[in-house]
Amino acid sequence: PPMTPLRASASAPSHRACRSPLAPRPLLMASSLVLVGDIGGTNSRLQAYEISPDDKHTTGCAPGKIIKEQQFLNGDFKAFDDVLRAFLAGLAPPSAACL
């Protein structure tokens, strides 16, 4: 059966009152590690960026600097968690990720 679209109700909180994980965060106070990746059926390509509060975003370029990048054959690992563990070995825990 077709899905029925959700309708806003008068009692529902506005989107501004909601604290979702995607809500804007405060500015960085110290350098942070950000994990980005392209996860496919065959390969996983991962990069770790170090971003400091002074880094500026410019169109077409990610802020910060790449400190590690690596490609993995997914078939060599039992689970994606194992790919992440292999990549993150020796790095500080990331403060954010976009996979």
Rosetta blueprint (number, residue, H / E / L):
1 P L
2 P L
3 M L
4 T L
5 P L
6 L L
7 R L
8 A L
9 S L
10 A L
11 S L
12 A L
13 P L
14 S L
15 H L
16 R L
17 A L
18 C L
19 R L
20 S L
21 P L
22 L L
23 A L
24 P L
25 R L
26 P L
27 L L
28 L L
29 M L
30 A L
31 S L
32 S E
33 L E
34 V E
35 L E
36 V E
37 G E
38 D E
39 I E
40 G L
41 G L
42 T L
43 N E
44 S E
45 R E
46 L E
47 Q E
48 A E
49 Y E
50 E E
51 I E
52 S L
53 P L
54 D L
55 D L
56 K L
57 H L
58 T E
59 T L
60 G L
61 C E
62 A L
63 P L
64 G L
65 K E
66 I E
67 I E
68 K E
69 E E
70 Q E
71 Q E
72 F E
73 L E
74 N H
75 G H
76 D H
77 F L
78 K L
79 A L
80 F H
81 D H
82 D H
83 V H
84 L H
85 R H
86 A H
87 F H
88 L H
89 A L
90 G L
91 L L
92 A L
93 P L
94 P L
95 S L
96 A E
97 A E
98 C E
99 L L
